[in-house]
Amino acid sequence: MGVVQGELENIDIKLSDGTITIRGEKSEEKKEEKEDYLVSERRYGEFQRTLSLPTGVDADAVKADFANGVLTVTLPKSPEAKQKERKVEVKTTA
């Protein structure tokens, strides 16, 4: 689905009525010291994304994994949706 960088305790994911909402808070602090100057920057803010779930997603099997500051959300297909899949033959015309 996508990635969100941040910290695990600042992320909240909810499924509701065919949508998935990801909320979080991100912050960054940067400090640079040299002999004749000091630069200190802080950035922070909240974010929220609400997306419609694709048709055929098994809402009970949705998973989220957080590793190395990256959130990965997996939206598996339901067994019924997998059964409806079919391969379409591609023909060439001259």
All heavy atoms as an XYZ file, in Angstrom:
732
protein
N       0.820     -1.193      0.000
C       0.000      0.000      0.000
C       0.859      1.249      0.000
O       0.564      2.202     -0.681
C      -0.913     -0.040      1.217
C      -1.793      1.166      1.326
S      -2.918      0.957      2.675
C      -2.906      2.584      3.292
N       1.910      1.244      0.793
C       2.721      2.437      0.873
C       3.532      2.412      2.142
O       3.432      1.489      2.922
N       4.334      3.469      2.334
C       5.163      3.527      3.522
C       4.994      4.857      4.221
O       4.742      5.876      3.599
C       6.657      3.308      3.196
C       6.890      1.916      2.710
C       7.156      4.323      2.217
N       5.113      4.804      5.537
C       5.080      5.998      6.373
C       6.261      5.891      7.307
O       6.419      4.878      7.977
C       3.763      6.072      7.195
C       3.792      7.266      8.115
C       2.562      6.125      6.289
N       7.113      6.901      7.352
C       8.244      6.855      8.257
C       7.884      7.542      9.559
O       7.214      8.558      9.566
C       9.456      7.526      7.626
C       9.978      6.758      6.449
C      11.326      7.230      6.008
O      11.873      8.174      6.534
N      11.870      6.550      5.030
N       8.320      6.965     10.670
C       8.030      7.530     11.975
C       8.379      6.541     13.066
O       9.233      5.696     12.902
N       7.671      6.661     14.183
C       7.880      5.765     15.305
C       6.596      5.011     15.570
O       5.501      5.543     15.419
C       8.290      6.561     16.539
C       9.631      7.254     16.367
C      10.023      8.062     17.584
O       9.463      7.815     18.666
O      10.875      8.931     17.452
N       6.719      3.763     16.018
C       5.565      2.893     16.195
C       4.526      3.460     17.157
O       3.335      3.403     16.882
C       6.028      1.515     16.680
C       4.948      0.475     16.897
C       4.165      0.247     15.616
C       5.542     -0.822     17.379
N       4.953      4.049     18.245
C       3.983      4.543     19.227
C       3.173      5.734     18.722
O       2.173      6.107     19.306
C       4.652      4.889     20.564
C       5.691      5.982     20.483
C       7.092      5.464     20.204
O       7.282      4.282     19.921
O       8.013      6.285     20.288
N       3.564      6.312     17.605
C       2.869      7.471     17.054
C       1.964      7.114     15.875
O       1.523      8.001     15.163
C       3.889      8.518     16.592
C       4.709      9.064     17.737
O       4.248      9.107     18.861
N       5.914      9.467     17.458
N       1.682      5.812     15.667
C       0.889      5.385     14.518
C      -0.371      4.660     14.984
O      -0.328      3.830     15.874
C       1.717      4.470     13.592
C       2.910      5.249     13.038
C       0.865      3.919     12.460
C       3.885      4.413     12.256
N      -1.498      4.993     14.335
C      -2.786      4.374     14.652
C      -3.474      4.018     13.333
O      -3.591      4.870     12.452
C      -3.638      5.368     15.456
C      -4.967      4.789     15.877
O      -5.006      3.620     16.303
O      -5.976      5.507     15.757
N      -3.919      2.759     13.196
C      -4.572      2.301     11.967
C      -5.948      1.763     12.321
O      -6.086      0.959     13.242
C      -3.744      1.195     11.277
C      -2.340      1.697     10.969
C      -4.442      0.710     10.014
C      -1.412      0.621     10.482
N      -6.965      2.204     11.557
C      -8.335      1.735     11.806
C      -9.012      1.387     10.486
O      -8.859      2.087      9.490
C      -9.155      2.802     12.522
C      -8.679      3.059     13.917
C      -9.572      4.004     14.660
C      -9.009      4.181     16.065
N      -9.734      5.140     16.841
N      -9.780      0.289     10.504
C     -10.617     -0.117      9.383
C     -12.059      0.170      9.751
O     -12.492     -0.148     10.854
C     -10.475     -1.616      9.100
C      -9.117     -2.096      8.619
C      -9.086     -3.608      8.576
C      -8.818     -1.535      7.257
N     -12.811      0.767      8.822
C     -14.206      1.080      9.107
C     -14.970      1.303      7.810
O     -14.571      2.127      6.984
C     -14.293      2.337      9.981
O     -15.632      2.710     10.184
N     -16.076      0.599      7.641
C     -16.991      0.812      6.507
C     -16.282      0.920      5.158
O     -16.511      1.849      4.399
C     -17.848      2.064      6.735
C     -18.746      1.933      7.946
O     -19.201      0.809      8.225
O     -18.992      2.949      8.609
N     -15.403     -0.013      4.877
C     -14.742     -0.034      3.575
C     -13.613      0.960      3.402
O     -13.171      1.215      2.285
N     -13.137      1.535      4.509
C     -12.004      2.456      4.430
C     -10.935      2.057      5.438
O     -11.205      1.366      6.415
C     -12.403      3.922      4.714
O     -12.886      4.018      6.057
C     -13.453      4.408      3.737
N      -9.719      2.515      5.188
C      -8.626      2.354      6.139
C      -8.086      3.754      6.430
O      -7.902      4.561      5.515
C      -7.514      1.420      5.596
C      -6.430      1.221      6.660
C      -6.942      1.935      4.296
C      -5.451      0.110      6.328
N      -7.911      4.049      7.708
C      -7.388      5.347      8.127
C      -6.078      5.126      8.868
O      -6.017      4.333      9.811
C      -8.390      6.086      9.037
O      -9.610      6.273      8.321
C      -7.848      7.444      9.471
N      -5.055      5.825      8.436
C      -3.743      5.771      9.085
C      -3.469      7.156      9.638
O      -3.483      8.141      8.910
C      -2.640      5.364      8.088
C      -2.965      4.009      7.480
C      -1.275      5.356      8.778
C      -2.051      3.607      6.355
N      -3.274      7.228     10.943
C      -2.958      8.489     11.614
C      -1.604      8.365     12.268
O      -1.214      7.296     12.708
C      -3.972      8.782     12.722
C      -5.295      9.201     12.252
C      -6.148      9.604     13.429
N      -7.476      9.873     12.939
C      -8.567      9.753     13.644
N      -8.502      9.361     14.891
N      -9.726     10.016     13.112
N      -0.932      9.477     12.376
C       0.351      9.439     13.046
C       0.893     10.813     13.316
O       0.295     11.829     12.971
N       2.017     10.796     13.963
C       2.723     12.033     14.280
C       4.175     11.812     13.915
O       4.743     10.768     14.214
C       2.597     12.335     15.770
C       3.182     13.655     16.173
C       2.945     13.930     17.655
O       1.830     13.707     18.132
O       3.905     14.359     18.305
N       4.747     12.771     13.227
C       6.147     12.656     12.859
C       6.910     13.839     13.412
O       6.377     14.939     13.520
C       6.307     12.544     11.349
C       5.677     13.656     10.556
C       5.776     13.387      9.081
C       5.000     14.443      8.323
N       5.064     14.225      6.902
N       8.147     13.564     13.764
C       8.985     14.648     14.266
C      10.424     14.378     13.833
O      10.840     13.245     13.660
C       8.895     14.754     15.782
O       9.359     13.577     16.392
N      11.143     15.452     13.660
C      12.537     15.361     13.247
C      13.309     16.468     13.948
O      12.851     17.606     14.024
C      12.637     15.521     11.731
C      14.043     15.444     11.209
C      14.104     15.666      9.709
O      13.064     15.713      9.040
O      15.228     15.811      9.209
N      14.450     16.113     14.454
C      15.305     17.111     15.109
C      16.697     17.009     14.492
O      17.233     15.917     14.321
C      15.373     16.852     16.609
C      16.060     17.958     17.354
C      15.922     17.794     18.864
O      14.883     17.302     19.318
O      16.877     18.171     19.553
N      17.251     18.160     14.152
C      18.566     18.197     13.521
C      19.398     19.259     14.231
O      18.935     20.375     14.453
C      18.396     18.548     12.043
C      19.665     18.648     11.257
C      19.349     19.011      9.814
C      20.577     19.434      9.075
N      20.263     19.886      7.713
N      20.609     18.894     14.568
C      21.490     19.844     15.253
C      22.882     19.726     14.633
O      23.401     18.633     14.459
C      21.549     19.522     16.742
C      22.241     20.558     17.570
C      22.091     20.243     19.047
C      22.690     21.332     19.889
N      22.535     21.074     21.319
N      23.428     20.882     14.281
C      24.759     20.923     13.678
C      25.582     21.995     14.394
O      25.182     23.151     14.455
C      24.643     21.251     12.184
C      25.964     21.274     11.464
C      25.809     21.607      9.985
O      24.682     21.517      9.455
O      26.823     21.964      9.384
N      26.709     21.568     14.953
C      27.582     22.509     15.657
C      28.926     22.593     14.944
O      29.522     21.585     14.607
C      27.822     22.040     17.092
C      26.746     22.453     18.043
C      27.113     22.126     19.484
O      28.054     22.759     20.012
O      26.457     21.244     20.039
N      29.361     23.811     14.726
C      30.690     24.070     14.171
C      31.386     25.048     15.115
O      30.820     25.485     16.101
C      30.583     24.675     12.759
C      29.959     23.766     11.745
C      30.929     22.711     11.275
C      30.239     21.834     10.239
N      31.095     21.010      9.501
N      32.589     25.403     14.782
C      33.343     26.312     15.644
C      32.653     27.650     15.836
O      32.579     28.172     16.938
C      34.738     26.550     15.074
C      35.690     25.412     15.288
C      37.073     25.739     14.757
O      37.457     26.919     14.724
O      37.775     24.793     14.373
N      32.122     28.208     14.747
C      31.593     29.561     14.830
C      30.069     29.662     14.727
O      29.528     30.757     14.690
C      32.252     30.438     13.754
C      32.121     29.831     12.370
O      31.784     28.637     12.264
O      32.367     30.557     11.392
N      29.358     28.531     14.670
C      27.895     28.623     14.633
C      27.240     27.325     15.112
O      27.863     26.273     15.181
C      27.392     28.976     13.229
C      27.583     27.894     12.191
C      26.592     26.939     11.967
C      28.734     27.843     11.421
C      26.763     25.952     11.018
C      28.906     26.869     10.472
C      27.914     25.919     10.265
O      28.088     24.954      9.322
N      25.943     27.438     15.418
C      25.115     26.312     15.852
C      23.791     26.398     15.094
O      23.147     27.446     15.081
C      24.860     26.383     17.357
C      23.754     25.484     17.915
C      24.174     24.026     17.842
C      23.453     25.878     19.342
N      23.396     25.318     14.449
C      22.107     25.256     13.763
C      21.286     24.167     14.433
O      21.729     23.029     14.565
C      22.267     24.922     12.257
C      20.903     24.756     11.602
C      23.078     25.984     11.558
N      20.097     24.528     14.878
C      19.194     23.572     15.513
C      17.817     23.714     14.854
O      17.238     24.792     14.862
C      19.109     23.848     17.012
O      18.236     22.925     17.619
N      17.309     22.623     14.267
C      16.012     22.637     13.594
C      15.125     21.557     14.178
O      15.577     20.455     14.476
C      16.170     22.372     12.090
C      16.943     23.413     11.358
C      17.101     23.062      9.874
O      16.641     21.976      9.459
O      17.681     23.868      9.151
N      13.853     21.873     14.319
C      12.856     20.892     14.767
C      11.644     20.988     13.863
O      11.152     22.067     13.593
C      12.430     21.174     16.205
C      13.512     20.936     17.194
C      13.013     21.157     18.585
N      14.142     21.069     19.491
C      14.172     21.589     20.689
N      13.139     22.252     21.143
N      15.229     21.469     21.440
N      11.206     19.832     13.392
C       9.987     19.773     12.576
C       9.079     18.712     13.173
O       9.546     17.636     13.551
C      10.315     19.406     11.139
C      11.011     20.509     10.395
C      11.160     20.129      8.966
N      12.556     19.709      8.786
C      13.063     19.252      7.673
N      12.297     19.089      6.638
N      14.322     18.941      7.579
N       7.805     19.021     13.231
C       6.863     18.033     13.736
C       5.486     18.321     13.137
O       5.216     19.402     12.631
C       6.793     18.063     15.262
C       6.390     19.386     15.835
C       5.054     19.671     16.107
C       7.331     20.381     16.090
C       4.678     20.895     16.623
C       6.965     21.607     16.597
C       5.635     21.855     16.871
O       5.264     23.074     17.372
N       4.649     17.331     13.200
C       3.300     17.501     12.682
C       2.542     16.192     12.683
O       3.125     15.117     12.785
N       1.245     16.305     12.587
C       0.385     15.136     12.523
C      -0.051     14.915     11.085
O      -0.108     15.847     10.290
C      -0.839     15.340     13.410
C      -0.500     15.428     14.875
C      -1.729     15.609     15.749
O      -2.853     15.685     15.209
O      -1.563     15.653     16.963
N      -0.342     13.670     10.765
C      -0.862     13.362      9.438
C      -1.986     12.349      9.573
O      -2.080     11.626     10.563
C       0.235     12.814      8.518
C       0.795     11.496      8.964
C       0.230     10.309      8.550
C       1.893     11.455      9.808
C       0.744      9.093      8.959
C       2.419     10.245     10.228
C       1.848      9.058      9.808
N      -2.855     12.337      8.593
C      -3.942     11.364      8.532
C      -4.264     11.103      7.072
O      -4.382     12.041      6.283
C      -5.181     11.881      9.252
C      -6.375     10.949      9.117
C      -7.580     11.435      9.883
O      -7.450     11.890     11.010
N      -8.740     11.346      9.266
N      -4.381      9.837      6.719
C      -4.776      9.443      5.372
C      -5.927      8.458      5.505
O      -5.829      7.489      6.245
C      -3.639      8.756      4.613
C      -2.379      9.570      4.477
C      -2.525     10.720      3.494
N      -1.278     11.413      3.305
C      -0.839     12.401      4.058
N      -1.540     12.807      5.091
N       0.305     13.014      3.805
N      -6.990      8.704      4.761
C      -8.114      7.777      4.705
C      -8.269      7.343      3.258
O      -8.396      8.178      2.365
C      -9.411      8.435      5.208
O      -9.221      8.855      6.571
C     -10.577      7.463      5.152
N      -8.221      6.031      3.049
C      -8.288      5.471      1.703
C      -9.417      4.449      1.630
O      -9.682      3.731      2.603
C      -6.975      4.767      1.361
C      -5.710      5.605      1.520
C      -4.497      4.710      1.571
C      -5.602      6.576      0.379
N     -10.059      4.370      0.492
C     -11.067      3.338      0.274
C     -10.363      2.007      0.068
O      -9.369      1.928     -0.654
C     -11.903      3.653     -0.972
O     -12.620      4.837     -0.786
N     -10.891      0.969      0.704
C     -10.339     -0.362      0.501
C     -10.781     -0.878     -0.866
O     -11.936     -0.686     -1.254
C     -10.831     -1.319      1.585
C     -10.306     -1.095      2.990
C     -10.985     -2.041      3.963
C      -8.807     -1.296      3.040
N      -9.898     -1.521     -1.587
C     -10.301     -2.097     -2.870
C     -11.349     -3.198     -2.650
O     -11.391     -3.824     -1.591
C      -9.006     -2.706     -3.421
C      -7.907     -2.109     -2.623
C      -8.491     -1.723     -1.298
N     -12.162     -3.438     -3.652
C     -13.147     -4.508     -3.581
C     -12.430     -5.838     -3.435
O     -11.418     -6.078     -4.080
C     -14.005     -4.527     -4.860
O     -14.578     -3.240     -5.034
C     -15.099     -5.568     -4.793
N     -12.950     -6.696     -2.574
C     -12.387     -8.034     -2.425
C     -11.311     -8.165     -1.371
O     -10.691     -9.215     -1.257
N     -11.088     -7.143     -0.555
C     -10.087     -7.225      0.513
C     -10.674     -7.979      1.704
O     -11.814     -7.758      2.099
C      -9.628     -5.821      0.962
C      -8.802     -5.894      2.244
C      -8.814     -5.164     -0.127
N      -9.891     -8.891      2.255
C     -10.281     -9.623      3.459
C      -9.922     -8.758      4.667
O      -8.791     -8.780      5.136
C      -9.561    -10.969      3.503
C      -9.986    -11.839      4.667
O     -10.772    -11.370      5.524
O      -9.534    -12.997      4.729
N     -10.885     -7.990      5.166
C     -10.631     -7.030      6.252
C     -10.107     -7.711      7.516
O      -9.329     -7.117      8.266
C     -11.900     -6.237      6.560
N     -10.493     -8.966      7.750
C     -10.033     -9.674      8.947
C      -8.568    -10.095      8.851
O      -7.951    -10.429      9.853
C     -10.900    -10.907      9.205
C     -12.328    -10.530      9.590
O     -12.518     -9.448     10.193
O     -13.249    -11.310      9.285
N      -8.010    -10.096      7.645
C      -6.631    -10.546      7.451
C      -5.659     -9.396      7.186
O      -4.494     -9.633      6.889
C      -6.575    -11.550      6.303
N      -6.115     -8.152      7.305
C      -5.232     -6.997      7.086
C      -4.139     -7.013      8.152
O      -4.410     -7.244      9.329
C      -6.032     -5.680      7.123
C      -5.109     -4.478      7.113
C      -6.992     -5.618      5.943
N      -2.894     -6.782      7.719
C      -1.755     -6.780      8.640
C      -0.952     -5.506      8.469
O      -0.925     -4.921      7.392
C      -0.827     -7.962      8.358
C      -1.420     -9.326      8.593
C      -0.381    -10.425      8.456
C       0.229    -10.434      7.071
N       1.171    -11.513      6.840
N      -0.297     -5.116      9.542
C       0.617     -3.974      9.500
C       1.914     -4.384     10.181
O       1.892     -4.974     11.262
C       0.000     -2.768     10.181
N       3.027     -4.085      9.532
C       4.345     -4.379     10.086
C       5.149     -3.092     10.127
O       5.075     -2.278      9.212
C       5.082     -5.412      9.217
C       4.396     -6.761      9.226
O       4.191     -7.315     10.317
O       4.064     -7.259      8.133
N       5.925     -2.942     11.203
C       6.748     -1.756     11.387
C       8.185     -2.209     11.589
O       8.479     -2.953     12.512
C       6.251     -0.960     12.603
C       6.919      0.367     12.754
C       6.482      1.465     12.029
C       7.971      0.541     13.632
C       7.086      2.703     12.162
C       8.584      1.774     13.785
C       8.141      2.856     13.050
N       9.085     -1.789     10.698
C      10.489     -2.172     10.821
C      11.366     -1.043     10.291
O      11.095     -0.490      9.228
C      10.767     -3.456     10.038
N      12.390     -0.710     11.042
C      13.359      0.316     10.641
C      12.695      1.641     10.279
O      13.080      2.305      9.320
C      14.216     -0.175      9.469
C      14.993     -1.416      9.815
O      15.510     -1.546     10.923
N      15.062     -2.352      8.891
N      11.644      2.011     11.016
C      10.984      3.287     10.787
C      10.021      3.305      9.610
O       9.535      4.352      9.229
N       9.725      2.128      9.018
C       8.833      2.055      7.862
C       7.630      1.184      8.188
O       7.772      0.052      8.653
C       9.574      1.490      6.626
C       8.633      1.356      5.446
C      10.754      2.381      6.266
N       6.432      1.712      7.947
C       5.184      0.986      8.155
C       4.736      0.387      6.830
O       4.634      1.091      5.828
C       4.102      1.935      8.676
C       2.701      1.349      8.799
C       2.647      0.304      9.899
C       1.694      2.454      9.063
N       4.479     -0.924      6.821
C       3.971     -1.614      5.636
C       2.626     -2.224      5.979
O       2.515     -2.987      6.931
C       4.940     -2.724      5.175
O       6.229     -2.150      4.949
C       4.444     -3.394      3.909
N       1.584     -1.874      5.216
C       0.240     -2.400      5.435
C      -0.076     -3.363      4.303
O       0.054     -3.012      3.128
C      -0.803     -1.259      5.499
C      -2.197     -1.824      5.717
C      -0.453     -0.274      6.608
N      -0.492     -4.588      4.655
C      -0.823     -5.614      3.673
C      -2.323     -5.831      3.664
O      -2.930     -6.073      4.708
C      -0.100     -6.936      4.020
O       1.299     -6.677      4.125
C      -0.342     -7.997      2.964
N      -2.931     -5.739      2.472
C      -4.372     -5.895      2.288
C      -4.618     -7.125      1.415
O      -4.739     -7.007      0.197
C      -4.971     -4.654      1.628
C      -4.670     -3.312      2.288
C      -5.107     -2.171      1.392
C      -5.358     -3.227      3.631
N      -4.712     -8.327      2.020
C      -4.882     -9.534      1.204
C      -6.289     -9.652      0.621
O      -7.252     -9.132      1.172
C      -4.602    -10.666      2.197
C      -4.935    -10.087      3.518
C      -4.636     -8.615      3.436
N      -6.372    -10.358     -0.503
C      -7.670    -10.601     -1.127
C      -8.425    -11.663     -0.335
O      -7.827    -12.573      0.234
C      -7.493    -11.097     -2.558
C      -6.979    -10.060     -3.502
C      -6.906    -10.636     -4.901
C      -6.412     -9.600     -5.875
N      -6.382    -10.137     -7.240
N      -9.734    -11.550     -0.347
C     -10.570    -12.575      0.289
C     -10.550    -13.823     -0.591
O     -10.276    -13.740     -1.794
C     -11.999    -12.070      0.445
O     -12.594    -11.896     -0.821
N     -10.855    -14.996     -0.021
C     -10.900    -16.218     -0.836
C     -11.888    -16.094     -2.007
O     -11.622    -16.589     -3.100
C     -11.356    -17.289      0.154
C     -10.930    -16.768      1.498
C     -11.067    -15.278      1.396
N     -13.012    -15.418     -1.783
C     -13.997    -15.240     -2.850
C     -13.420    -14.412     -3.995
O     -13.637    -14.699     -5.166
C     -15.268    -14.563     -2.318
C     -16.027    -15.357     -1.277
C     -15.442    -15.202      0.132
O     -14.744    -14.206      0.408
O     -15.678    -16.105      0.956
N     -12.675    -13.359     -3.662
C     -12.079    -12.509     -4.689
C     -11.016    -13.274     -5.475
O     -10.891    -13.101     -6.685
C     -11.480    -11.254     -4.065
N     -10.264    -14.140     -4.794
C      -9.247    -14.935     -5.483
C      -9.888    -15.893     -6.477
O      -9.359    -16.137     -7.552
C      -8.413    -15.720     -4.474
C      -7.445    -14.863     -3.696
C      -6.653    -15.701     -2.721
C      -5.752    -14.849     -1.867
N      -5.024    -15.640     -0.877
N     -11.052    -16.441     -6.123
C     -11.735    -17.377     -7.021
C     -12.245    -16.681     -8.279
O     -12.362    -17.300     -9.330
C     -12.910    -18.047     -6.302
C     -12.482    -19.031     -5.247
C     -13.662    -19.606     -4.481
O     -14.798    -19.207     -4.667
N     -13.375    -20.557     -3.605
N     -12.546    -15.404     -8.188
C     -13.077    -14.665     -9.324
C     -11.987    -14.210    -10.295
O     -12.280    -13.721    -11.365
C     -13.866    -13.443     -8.843
C     -15.140    -13.817     -8.113
C     -15.876    -12.589     -7.645
C     -17.105    -12.970     -6.856
N     -17.808    -11.793     -6.342
N     -10.722    -14.356     -9.886
C      -9.625    -13.961    -10.760
C      -9.538    -14.886    -11.952
O      -9.780    -16.082    -11.845
C      -8.287    -14.050    -10.016
C      -7.972    -12.901     -9.154
C      -6.579    -13.036     -8.537
O      -5.862    -14.013     -8.814
O      -6.230    -12.145     -7.764
N      -9.194    -14.325    -13.088
C      -8.946    -15.154    -14.262
C      -7.920    -14.452    -15.133
O      -7.820    -13.228    -15.142
C     -10.220    -15.443    -15.034
C     -10.811    -14.241    -15.715
C     -12.101    -14.625    -16.458
N     -12.646    -13.489    -17.152
C     -12.336    -13.144    -18.401
N     -11.490    -13.859    -19.083
N     -12.886    -12.080    -18.957
N      -7.185    -15.225    -15.858
C      -6.169    -14.679    -16.760
C      -6.837    -14.340    -18.083
O      -7.650    -15.102    -18.595
C      -5.051    -15.686    -16.952
C      -3.910    -15.137    -17.742
C      -2.720    -16.059    -17.729
C      -1.628    -15.403    -18.542
N      -0.348    -15.956    -18.290
N      -6.463    -13.201    -18.630
C      -7.000    -12.761    -19.910
C      -5.900    -12.949    -20.954
O      -4.780    -12.473    -20.793
C      -7.450    -11.290    -19.853
C      -7.902    -10.815    -21.216
C      -8.529    -11.104    -18.802
N      -6.244    -13.659    -22.030
C      -5.287    -13.901    -23.083
C      -5.098    -12.638    -23.916
O      -6.065    -11.961    -24.279
C      -5.787    -15.024    -23.989
C      -4.823    -15.415    -25.077
C      -5.377    -16.524    -25.965
O      -6.304    -17.221    -25.556
O      -4.860    -16.650    -27.084
N      -3.867    -12.325    -24.211
C      -3.550    -11.160    -25.034
C      -3.247    -11.658    -26.438
O      -2.346    -12.466    -26.640
C      -2.343    -10.378    -24.469
C      -2.008     -9.203    -25.351
C      -2.622     -9.950    -23.041
N      -4.015    -11.169    -27.397
C      -3.825    -11.559    -28.792
C      -3.165    -10.430    -29.560
O      -3.363     -9.257    -29.248
C      -5.162    -11.902    -29.438
C      -5.830    -13.095    -28.818
C      -7.135    -13.389    -29.507
C      -7.801    -14.588    -28.868
N      -9.049    -14.960    -29.550
N      -2.405    -10.788    -30.542
C      -1.799     -9.778    -31.401
C      -2.541     -9.748    -32.727
O      -2.995    -10.773    -33.229
C      -0.301    -10.077    -31.647
O      -0.186    -11.354    -32.265
C       0.482    -10.047    -30.360
N      -2.690     -8.559    -33.259
C      -3.330     -8.421    -34.559
C      -2.337     -7.817    -35.523
O      -1.524     -6.965    -35.171
C      -4.578     -7.510    -34.467
O      -4.194     -6.256    -33.916
C      -5.637     -8.146    -33.599
N      -2.396     -8.311    -36.743
C      -1.421     -7.835    -37.751
C      -2.010     -6.764    -38.627
O      -3.116     -6.523    -38.775
C      -0.933     -8.995    -38.597
